């Protein structure tokens, strides 16, 4: 029996606000979170945030080096809080990472190992950022992986398409949220027989 967990990655206020033109994204993520909860699949939220003073940021890091001058994105900043439409319930972990991958600088792997999770279902933004980086690292750590393509988004729709149609299938199953939910229902019906 596999032990899955749904990872909801970087669905935080300061990032979701930049993806308002992806109207179907939040409903798809909401639907995946509700389905996971209904099927007793742990939901783990992942956010990117930094300590006051940004001690985790190296000036050579192209992704984050401007933050100390710009400000924001600290652990207490409203921009780093999980979007209210998918707010974590009591007991659902919120993992704080300090790099692009959900594993980098976080306690995610400790949580997964403690819960004996061996299968990850990935959602989040951006497809070319946290989803790609987490998928690659998770595959190297021998997790089984599913990507919910319509519960991910990227600023570049073509990059999203290439990743979900050509790159991700090499290391993960790529499904829509509805197809994943149908598989969950079929598995439950099979267990009942």
PLY file of the C-alpha trace (Angstrom):
ply
format ascii 1.0
element vertex 193
property float x
property float y
property float z
element edge 192
property int vertex1
property int vertex2
end_header
0.00 0.00 0.00
1.32 3.39 -0.88
1.09 6.21 1.63
0.34 9.44 -0.24
0.45 13.08 0.80
-0.78 16.12 -1.09
1.77 18.94 -1.25
0.27 22.40 -1.73
3.30 24.47 -2.66
3.83 28.24 -2.67
0.10 28.92 -2.64
0.78 31.94 -0.46
-0.65 35.44 -0.70
2.37 37.12 -2.28
2.66 34.52 -5.03
-1.02 33.72 -5.71
-1.61 37.45 -6.28
0.68 37.28 -9.35
-1.41 34.49 -10.93
-4.85 36.11 -11.02
-5.06 35.54 -14.79
-5.09 31.77 -14.10
-8.76 31.69 -13.06
-8.98 27.91 -12.77
-5.94 27.49 -10.53
-7.39 28.22 -7.09
-10.56 26.17 -7.66
-8.44 23.22 -8.84
-6.17 23.44 -5.80
-9.20 23.80 -3.51
-10.78 20.73 -5.08
-7.60 18.69 -4.64
-7.31 19.73 -0.97
-10.96 18.81 -0.30
-10.54 15.44 -2.03
-7.38 14.64 -0.08
-9.13 15.45 3.18
-12.15 13.32 2.23
-9.84 10.38 1.47
-7.73 10.84 4.62
-4.67 11.81 2.61
-2.42 14.15 4.59
-2.23 17.70 3.22
1.07 19.47 3.69
1.40 23.15 2.85
4.77 24.50 1.73
5.69 28.18 1.63
8.83 30.16 0.93
9.81 32.63 3.64
12.88 33.98 5.37
13.93 35.00 8.86
14.14 38.67 9.83
17.42 40.02 8.48
17.47 37.37 5.70
20.36 35.26 7.05
19.39 32.43 4.65
19.98 34.54 1.52
23.35 34.46 -0.19
24.11 37.48 -2.44
24.99 35.04 -5.28
21.46 33.59 -5.28
19.77 35.11 -8.34
16.28 34.13 -7.22
16.35 35.75 -3.79
19.32 38.14 -3.52
17.21 41.27 -4.07
14.85 40.55 -1.16
16.97 42.14 1.58
16.85 45.46 -0.31
13.19 45.14 -1.30
11.92 43.82 2.03
9.04 41.46 2.68
8.80 37.68 2.39
9.72 37.14 6.04
8.00 34.39 8.03
5.57 36.89 9.59
4.87 38.88 6.41
1.28 38.59 5.09
2.76 37.71 1.66
4.12 34.42 3.02
0.89 33.22 4.62
-1.11 30.46 2.91
-3.94 31.88 0.80
-7.15 31.96 2.82
-9.13 30.03 0.19
-7.11 26.91 1.02
-6.22 27.64 4.65
-4.66 24.75 6.54
-6.81 22.95 9.08
-5.63 22.15 12.56
-2.91 19.52 12.43
-1.98 20.13 8.78
1.71 21.08 8.64
2.93 24.30 7.08
6.52 23.78 5.98
8.73 26.82 5.48
11.47 26.48 2.89
14.29 28.87 2.03
14.90 27.91 -1.59
12.91 26.82 -4.63
12.52 23.09 -3.87
10.11 22.15 -1.09
12.92 20.08 0.42
15.58 22.82 0.54
16.10 24.26 3.98
12.86 22.77 5.32
11.72 19.93 7.55
9.56 18.40 4.79
11.54 15.18 4.48
11.46 14.63 8.26
7.66 15.00 8.23
7.29 12.64 5.24
9.50 10.00 6.82
7.75 10.31 10.20
4.38 9.73 8.50
5.86 6.96 6.31
4.80 8.85 3.17
6.17 7.31 -0.03
3.94 8.98 -2.63
3.68 12.72 -3.32
0.88 14.49 -5.16
2.17 17.88 -6.28
0.24 21.13 -6.72
1.47 24.70 -6.72
3.08 27.64 -8.42
5.18 27.94 -10.36
5.38 24.85 -12.53
8.91 25.79 -13.61
9.90 26.64 -10.02
8.77 24.75 -6.95
6.95 21.99 -8.87
9.89 21.17 -11.14
12.50 21.44 -8.37
10.48 19.39 -5.90
9.63 16.73 -8.49
13.28 16.27 -9.43
14.44 16.04 -5.81
11.55 13.76 -4.81
12.32 11.43 -7.73
15.96 11.26 -6.63
14.72 10.36 -3.13
12.64 7.51 -4.62
9.17 8.90 -3.92
6.35 7.95 -6.28
5.04 11.21 -7.74
1.83 12.51 -9.27
1.52 16.04 -10.63
-1.95 17.58 -10.83
-1.39 19.64 -13.97
-4.43 21.91 -13.64
-3.54 22.61 -9.99
-0.19 24.05 -11.11
0.52 27.22 -13.06
3.40 29.11 -14.57
3.80 32.65 -15.88
4.63 31.07 -19.24
1.83 28.78 -20.42
4.11 27.13 -22.99
6.67 26.26 -20.30
3.84 24.76 -18.22
2.68 22.70 -21.21
6.16 21.41 -22.07
6.88 20.47 -18.47
3.57 18.71 -17.84
3.37 16.99 -21.23
7.02 16.19 -22.03
9.30 16.51 -19.00
7.32 15.48 -15.91
5.97 12.19 -17.36
9.53 10.83 -17.32
9.46 10.82 -13.51
5.82 11.25 -12.50
2.27 10.49 -13.40
0.60 13.65 -14.69
-3.15 13.91 -14.17
-5.89 16.49 -13.92
-7.48 16.98 -10.52
-10.67 15.29 -11.75
-8.77 12.25 -13.07
-6.92 11.95 -9.76
-10.20 12.15 -7.82
-11.71 9.50 -10.11
-8.72 7.24 -9.38
-9.21 7.78 -5.64
-12.89 6.87 -5.94
-12.07 3.78 -8.02
-9.46 2.67 -5.46
-11.93 3.10 -2.64
-14.57 1.12 -4.56
-11.98 -1.61 -5.24
-11.12 -1.83 -1.55
-14.82 -2.17 -0.69
-15.22 -5.20 -3.00
0 1
1 2
2 3
3 4
4 5
5 6
6 7
7 8
8 9
9 10
10 11
11 12
12 13
13 14
14 15
15 16
16 17
17 18
18 19
19 20
20 21
21 22
22 23
23 24
24 25
25 26
26 27
27 28
28 29
29 30
30 31
31 32
32 33
33 34
34 35
35 36
36 37
37 38
38 39
39 40
40 41
41 42
42 43
43 44
44 45
45 46
46 47
47 48
48 49
49 50
50 51
51 52
52 53
53 54
54 55
55 56
56 57
57 58
58 59
59 60
60 61
61 62
62 63
63 64
64 65
65 66
66 67
67 68
68 69
69 70
70 71
71 72
72 73
73 74
74 75
75 76
76 77
77 78
78 79
79 80
80 81
81 82
82 83
83 84
84 85
85 86
86 87
87 88
88 89
89 90
90 91
91 92
92 93
93 94
94 95
95 96
96 97
97 98
98 99
99 100
100 101
101 102
102 103
103 104
104 105
105 106
106 107
107 108
108 109
109 110
110 111
111 112
112 113
113 114
114 115
115 116
116 117
117 118
118 119
119 120
120 121
121 122
122 123
123 124
124 125
125 126
126 127
127 128
128 129
129 130
130 131
131 132
132 133
133 134
134 135
135 136
136 137
137 138
138 139
139 140
140 141
141 142
142 143
143 144
144 145
145 146
146 147
147 148
148 149
149 150
150 151
151 152
152 153
153 154
154 155
155 156
156 157
157 158
158 159
159 160
160 161
161 162
162 163
163 164
164 165
165 166
166 167
167 168
168 169
169 170
170 171
171 172
172 173
173 174
174 175
175 176
176 177
177 178
178 179
179 180
180 181
181 182
182 183
183 184
184 185
185 186
186 187
187 188
188 189
189 190
190 191
191 192
